[in-house]
């Protein structure tokens, strides 16, 4: 576990990139909450979550990733059970059930890592056979259970995220586009029934995205986000000097709309630096995937790269008004303990693969 020879392959560039993102996020959480008496200590909590998450990342990396492969069923059962417990006993906050114990743990966040591990195992066991519709349906059934339980919280955005992770992973595993098109057509056919199951606020968000003029009051935060980003210009108004964020025109600015704070205070340059860090991080993860001959290790890396890309793209898309409003945080940057730990644990898995993809003959 702590062999010096094993740790020689630890990806230092990936670690440094993550550290830069965490520093970036801590600084921006501090800026976004400056002057708000009830939020002024959040940057410290974010920093503590980052440090504890880094410890988790190193502990996960220290264990051979093939050990996690043997735990796929147990982890799946545990996460499904925790989601069921959440629906039965979880704390209700603003009409949703997402936390167990005073906003401490979000099982839906941990479910992302568990789904990546379990799906990687399932697809690896069917390596070279994912061009069969039966295997594609088995993989879809595997993710539908946690997706439905998360949707019932209700948490549509996380359920959709898991669905997109499945899509990217099965594509990399060799699923046929024709089969995916058939499933997509089936989804379109039943979409009217799905629409009826949506909560009213979910339907309102989609309708508002399609027609912003229909409810100017509800569109307020999206407008403020666009104003924030647009007013930042090339270099921004300066750290902790944004008018929209500091004067609290922009709501939930330390979580969902932190990218707007970055755009206003650090400008286009600051936003491009952030995008550059995300690009570098995803490239390092995919680089590990490309070096691995083991299908399980390769698919784990693909899943981790997918979740970082998907959540970053959705969060930034919402801030730019290109997607309907969701509650997905910006990875490593937005405030939120469970989300931060989830991403760092996921990167720990990638580091574990990077450290051990060259299996020695005498091992």
FIDOZA-880438 format. One line per field, with one value per residue (C-alpha): residue in three letters; x, y, z. Coordinates in Angstrom, 2 decimals. Each point is the difference from the previous one (the first is absolute). Example, Ala and Ser with C-alpha at 12.3 -4.5 7.8 and 13.67 -1.06 7.14 Angstrom:
2
res: (ALA, SER)
X: (12.30, 1.37)
Y: (-4.50, 3.44)
Z: (7.80, -0.66)
//
This chain:
363
res: (UNK, UNK, UNK, UNK, UNK, UNK, UNK, UNK, UNK, UNK, UNK, UNK, UNK, UNK, UNK, UNK, UNK, UNK, UNK, UNK, UNK, UNK, UNK, UNK, UNK, UNK, UNK, UNK, UNK, UNK, UNK, UNK, UNK, UNK, UNK, UNK, UNK, UNK, UNK, UNK, UNK, UNK, UNK, UNK, UNK, UNK, UNK, UNK, UNK, UNK, UNK, UNK, UNK, UNK, UNK, UNK, UNK, UNK, UNK, UNK, UNK, UNK, UNK, UNK, UNK, UNK, UNK, UNK, UNK, UNK, UNK, UNK, UNK, UNK, UNK, UNK, UNK, UNK, UNK, UNK, UNK, UNK, UNK, UNK, UNK, UNK, UNK, UNK, UNK, UNK, UNK, UNK, UNK, UNK, UNK, UNK, UNK, UNK, UNK, UNK, UNK, UNK, UNK, UNK, UNK, UNK, UNK, UNK, UNK, UNK, UNK, UNK, UNK, UNK, UNK, UNK, UNK, UNK, UNK, UNK, UNK, UNK, UNK, UNK, UNK, UNK, UNK, UNK, UNK, UNK, UNK, UNK, UNK, UNK, UNK, UNK, UNK, UNK, UNK, UNK, UNK, UNK, UNK, UNK, UNK, UNK, UNK, UNK, UNK, UNK, UNK, UNK, UNK, UNK, UNK, UNK, UNK, UNK, UNK, UNK, UNK, UNK, UNK, UNK, UNK, UNK, UNK, UNK, UNK, UNK, UNK, UNK, UNK, UNK, UNK, UNK, UNK, UNK, UNK, UNK, UNK, UNK, UNK, UNK, UNK, UNK, UNK, UNK, UNK, UNK, UNK, UNK, UNK, UNK, UNK, UNK, UNK, UNK, UNK, UNK, UNK, UNK, UNK, UNK, UNK, UNK, UNK, UNK, UNK, UNK, UNK, UNK, UNK, UNK, UNK, UNK, UNK, UNK, UNK, UNK, UNK, UNK, UNK, UNK, UNK, UNK, UNK, UNK, UNK, UNK, UNK, UNK, UNK, UNK, UNK, UNK, UNK, UNK, UNK, UNK, UNK, UNK, UNK, UNK, UNK, UNK, UNK, UNK, UNK, UNK, UNK, UNK, UNK, UNK, UNK, UNK, UNK, UNK, UNK, UNK, UNK, UNK, UNK, UNK, UNK, UNK, UNK, UNK, UNK, UNK, UNK, UNK, UNK, UNK, UNK, UNK, UNK, UNK, UNK, UNK, UNK, UNK, UNK, UNK, UNK, UNK, UNK, UNK, UNK, UNK, UNK, UNK, UNK, UNK, UNK, UNK, UNK, UNK, UNK, UNK, UNK, UNK, UNK, UNK, UNK, UNK, UNK, UNK, UNK, UNK, UNK, UNK, UNK, UNK, UNK, UNK, UNK, UNK, UNK, UNK, UNK, UNK, UNK, UNK, UNK, UNK, UNK, UNK, UNK, UNK, UNK, UNK, UNK, UNK, UNK, UNK, UNK, UNK, UNK, UNK, UNK, UNK, UNK, UNK, UNK, UNK, UNK, UNK, UNK, UNK, UNK, UNK, UNK, UNK, UNK, UNK, UNK, UNK, UNK, UNK, UNK, UNK, UNK)
X: (0.00, 2.78, 2.73, 2.32, 0.10, -3.78, -0.16, 2.57, -2.84, -2.18, -1.16, 1.46, -1.34, -3.54, 0.48, 1.39, -2.89, -2.50, 1.80, -0.22, -3.73, -0.54, 1.88, -1.95, -3.29, 0.84, 0.96, -3.18, -2.25, 1.64, -0.59, -3.61, -0.90, 1.91, -2.20, -2.72, 0.00, -1.68, 2.37, 3.33, 1.56, -0.94, 3.38, 1.66, -2.35, 0.66, 3.75, -0.46, -2.12, 2.72, 2.75, -2.05, -0.93, 3.65, 0.69, -2.81, 1.44, 3.42, -1.51, -2.06, 3.07, 2.05, -2.23, 0.25, -2.94, -0.60, -1.07, -2.89, -1.01, -0.72, -2.25, -2.31, -3.06, 0.42, 0.43, -3.02, -2.19, 1.20, -0.65, -3.47, -0.79, 1.19, -2.18, -3.00, 0.78, 0.26, -3.47, -1.39, 1.89, 2.02, -0.19, -2.47, 1.39, -2.03, -2.12, 2.81, 1.72, 3.70, 1.84, 0.44, 0.72, -0.21, 1.20, 3.08, -0.09, -1.56, -0.28, -0.84, 3.51, 1.71, -2.27, 1.89, 3.26, -1.72, -1.76, 3.30, 1.68, -2.89, -0.66, 3.71, -0.03, -3.18, 1.32, 3.46, -1.58, -1.67, 3.05, -0.39, -3.69, -1.65, -1.13, -2.84, -3.28, -0.49, 3.24, -0.87, -3.37, 1.66, 2.31, -2.95, -1.95, 2.99, -0.04, -3.77, -0.48, 2.14, -1.21, -3.63, 0.71, 1.89, -2.74, -2.56, 1.86, -0.69, 3.39, -0.39, 3.38, 2.04, -2.15, 0.64, 3.72, 0.18, -1.85, 2.56, 2.86, -1.59, -0.24, 3.66, 1.21, -2.02, 1.15, 3.62, -0.80, -1.15, -3.78, -1.54, -1.40, -3.02, -0.93, 0.41, -2.17, -2.73, 0.13, -0.08, -3.07, -1.70, 0.84, -1.57, -3.17, -0.50, 1.14, -3.59, -0.54, 3.31, -1.05, -3.04, 2.20, 2.15, -0.45, -1.57, 3.22, 1.86, -2.52, 0.17, 3.78, -0.22, -2.81, 1.87, 3.09, -2.10, -1.81, 1.78, -2.63, -2.70, 1.08, 2.46, 0.03, 1.11, 2.55, 1.59, 2.98, 0.86, -0.06, 2.24, 2.43, 0.19, 0.44, 2.79, 1.89, -0.55, 1.13, 3.30, 1.58, 3.51, 1.62, -3.02, -0.80, 2.52, -0.07, -2.85, -1.02, -2.91, -3.12, -2.52, 1.47, 1.14, -3.30, -1.84, -1.91, 1.34, -1.49, 1.57, 3.22, 2.27, -1.52, -2.03, 1.11, 3.62, 1.10, -1.87, 1.99, 3.19, -1.10, -0.83, 3.02, 2.74, -1.40, 0.55, 3.61, -1.03, -2.69, 2.46, 2.52, -2.71, -0.97, 3.68, 0.36, -3.07, 1.34, 3.39, -1.62, -2.27, 2.94, 2.10, -2.84, -0.51, 3.77, -0.09, -2.95, 1.99, 2.97, -2.02, -0.54, -2.37, -3.62, -1.14, 2.70, -0.49, -3.77, 0.38, 2.15, -2.48, -2.80, 1.93, 0.91, -3.65, -1.38, 2.45, -0.77, -3.78, -0.37, 2.34, -1.74, -3.49, 0.86, 1.70, -2.81, -2.57, 2.03, 0.12, -3.73, 0.66, -1.70, -3.00, 0.77, 1.28, 1.59, 3.24, 3.13, 3.14, 2.52, 2.68, -1.09, -3.57, -0.57, -1.22, 1.63, -1.58, 0.59, 3.62, 0.75, -1.65, 2.21, 3.17, -0.84, -0.57, 3.42, 1.47, -1.26, 1.70, 3.27, -0.29, -0.30, 2.91, 2.21, -0.69, -0.81, 3.42, -0.45, 3.33, 0.42, 1.03, -2.87)
Y: (0.00, 2.43, -1.42, 2.71, -1.75, 0.19, 3.70, 0.83, -0.02, 2.38, 2.76, 3.16, 2.22, -1.20, 0.69, 3.50, 0.79, -1.09, 2.08, 3.07, -0.58, -0.38, 3.21, 1.73, -1.27, 0.91, 3.53, 0.51, -1.42, 2.49, 2.84, -1.00, -0.14, 3.09, 2.39, -2.57, -0.57, -3.41, -1.24, 1.61, -3.19, -2.23, 0.41, -1.47, -2.98, -0.38, -0.04, -2.62, -2.12, 0.34, -1.17, -2.94, -0.85, -0.04, -2.43, -2.22, 0.27, -1.22, -2.83, -1.18, 0.23, -2.05, -3.05, -2.03, 0.97, -3.70, -0.40, 2.41, -2.16, -2.84, 2.28, 1.09, -1.95, 0.92, 3.70, -0.07, -1.60, 2.48, 3.06, -1.21, -0.73, 3.48, 1.60, -1.97, 1.05, 3.58, -0.12, -1.46, 1.95, 2.74, 3.62, 2.02, 3.41, 2.28, -2.91, -2.39, -2.91, -0.06, -0.15, -2.50, 1.76, 3.79, 0.53, -2.16, -2.72, -0.08, -3.65, 1.17, 1.49, -3.18, -1.94, 1.54, -1.69, -3.30, -0.01, 0.68, -2.92, -2.42, 0.93, -0.30, -3.52, -0.95, 1.32, -1.51, -3.42, 0.44, 1.42, -0.37, -0.93, 3.39, 0.06, -2.30, 1.66, -2.41, 1.12, 3.64, -0.51, -1.74, 2.98, 2.40, -1.96, 0.20, 3.81, 0.45, -1.18, 2.73, 2.51, -0.57, 0.16, 3.26, 1.41, -0.70, 2.25, 1.96, 0.61, -0.01, 1.57, -2.69, -2.76, 1.46, 0.27, -3.72, -0.74, 2.01, -1.81, -3.29, 1.28, 0.98, -3.20, -2.34, 1.93, -0.55, -3.65, -0.54, 0.48, 0.38, 3.40, -1.71, -1.63, 3.30, 1.71, -2.60, 0.63, 3.76, -0.41, -2.00, 2.78, 2.59, -2.07, -0.26, 3.58, 1.33, -2.46, 1.04, 3.66, -0.75, -1.42, 3.12, 2.30, 3.33, 1.94, -2.34, 0.65, 3.72, 0.01, -1.73, 2.28, 3.06, -1.08, -0.34, 3.32, 2.33, 2.73, -2.26, 0.74, 2.91, -0.33, -3.64, 0.83, 2.58, -2.07, -1.08, 3.66, 0.98, -2.79, 1.26, 3.59, -1.11, -1.87, 2.70, 2.82, -1.68, 0.76, -1.21, 0.29, 0.35, 2.52, -1.45, -2.69, 0.56, 3.14, -1.25, 2.12, -2.70, -2.51, 2.31, 1.92, -3.36, 0.50, -3.46, -2.74, -3.38, 1.58, -2.34, -3.17, -0.09, 3.39, 0.22, 0.05, 3.30, 1.40, -1.10, 1.63, 3.29, 0.27, -1.69, 0.58, -2.02, -0.71, -1.48, -2.12, -1.27, -0.90, -2.07, -1.69, -0.68, -1.75, -2.15, -0.87, -0.97, -2.13, -1.87, -0.55, -1.52, -2.36, -1.06, -0.39, -2.62, -1.69, -0.16, -1.69, -2.77, -3.37, -1.16, 0.75, 0.63, 2.57, 1.69, 0.30, 1.35, 2.81, 0.64, 0.23, 2.46, 2.18, -0.09, 1.15, 2.92, 1.12, -0.44, 1.90, 2.80, 0.38, -0.01, 2.46, 2.43, -0.47, 0.98, 3.09, 1.03, -0.59, -2.83, -2.70, -0.14, 0.85, -2.96, -0.43, -1.61, 1.54, 0.90, -2.79, 0.92, 3.66, 0.25, -0.32, -3.44, -2.75, -3.15, 1.16, 0.93, -3.31, -1.91, 1.56, -0.45, -3.65, -0.48, 1.47, -2.30, -2.90, 1.49, 0.36, -3.62, -1.07, 2.25, -1.49, -3.61, -0.22, -1.61, -3.34, -1.73, -3.62, -1.20, 1.75)
Z: (0.00, 0.91, -2.23, -1.30, -3.35, -0.30, 0.84, -2.70, -2.55, 2.03, -2.38, 1.54, -2.79, 0.73, 3.72, -0.60, -2.34, 2.66, 2.64, -2.23, -0.53, 3.74, 0.75, -2.77, 1.46, 3.59, -1.02, -2.03, 2.73, 2.35, -2.44, -0.71, 3.70, 1.10, 1.92, 0.60, 3.75, -0.21, -2.73, 0.85, 1.41, -2.94, -1.70, 3.08, -0.04, -3.72, 0.69, 2.74, -2.36, -2.64, 2.36, 1.30, -3.58, -1.02, 2.83, -1.29, -3.50, 1.17, 2.05, -2.98, -2.25, 2.48, -0.55, -3.21, -2.22, -0.76, 3.63, -0.61, -2.95, 2.41, 2.10, -2.81, 1.18, 3.65, -0.78, -2.33, 2.67, 2.61, -2.16, -1.05, 3.65, 1.04, -2.67, 1.28, 3.59, -1.20, -1.55, 3.22, 2.66, -1.70, 1.03, -2.08, -1.02, -2.26, -1.16, -0.92, 1.77, -0.82, 3.32, 2.80, 3.27, 0.01, -3.56, 0.72, -2.64, -3.46, -1.13, -3.51, -0.29, 1.15, -2.39, -2.92, 1.01, 0.81, -3.38, -1.78, 1.81, -0.44, -3.61, -0.82, 1.47, -1.88, -3.32, 0.54, 0.56, -3.41, -1.74, -3.75, 0.36, 0.49, -3.62, 1.12, 1.00, 2.90, 1.68, -0.59, 1.71, 2.94, 0.49, -0.27, 2.59, 2.33, 0.05, -0.13, 3.60, 1.63, -2.59, 0.95, 3.74, -0.47, -2.23, 2.75, 2.50, -2.33, -1.65, -3.76, -0.79, 1.78, -1.52, -3.47, 0.77, 0.83, -3.24, -1.97, 1.75, -1.10, -3.58, -0.20, 1.61, -2.22, -3.08, 1.02, 0.74, -3.59, 0.02, -3.46, -0.94, -1.57, 3.30, 1.84, -2.60, 0.55, 3.77, -0.62, -2.21, 2.75, 2.45, -2.28, -0.32, 3.78, 0.69, 0.38, 2.87, 1.54, -0.27, 2.15, 2.77, 0.25, 2.97, -0.85, 0.60, -2.39, -2.77, 0.73, -0.41, -3.38, -1.23, 1.26, -1.95, -3.16, 0.58, 2.47, -0.50, 1.46, 3.59, 0.40, 3.81, -0.11, -2.72, 2.32, 1.13, -3.53, -1.06, 2.90, -0.94, -3.58, 1.18, 2.33, -2.70, -2.62, 2.27, 0.82, -3.35, -0.69, 3.43, 2.30, 2.72, 2.42, 2.67, 2.48, -1.92, -2.10, 0.42, -0.89, 2.45, 2.80, 0.02, -0.01, -3.24, -0.92, 2.17, 0.87, -1.20, 1.99, -1.49, -3.23, -1.32, 1.08, -3.64, -0.38, 2.93, -1.74, -3.26, 1.71, 2.31, -2.05, -3.48, -3.14, 0.96, 3.37, -1.64, -2.62, 2.70, 1.71, -3.27, -0.68, 3.36, -0.70, -3.45, 1.43, 2.72, -2.44, -2.37, 2.80, 0.93, -3.63, -0.36, 2.74, -1.75, -3.24, 1.72, 1.67, -1.66, 2.73, -1.10, 3.59, 0.74, -3.36, 0.47, 3.54, -1.40, -2.80, 2.56, 2.18, -2.98, -1.06, 3.34, 0.23, -3.55, 0.32, 3.27, -1.03, -3.36, 1.53, 2.78, -2.38, -2.54, 2.64, 0.94, -3.66, -0.48, -2.46, 2.12, 2.36, 3.62, 2.03, 3.41, -1.20, 1.59, -1.91, 0.77, 2.57, -0.05, 1.33, 3.72, 1.09, 2.04, -1.48, -3.57, 0.69, 1.73, -2.83, -2.66, 2.05, 0.73, -3.73, -0.76, 2.63, -2.12, -3.05, 1.90, 1.15, -3.64, -1.04, 2.71, -0.93, -3.71, -0.58, 1.71, 0.55, -1.09, 3.47, 1.85)
//
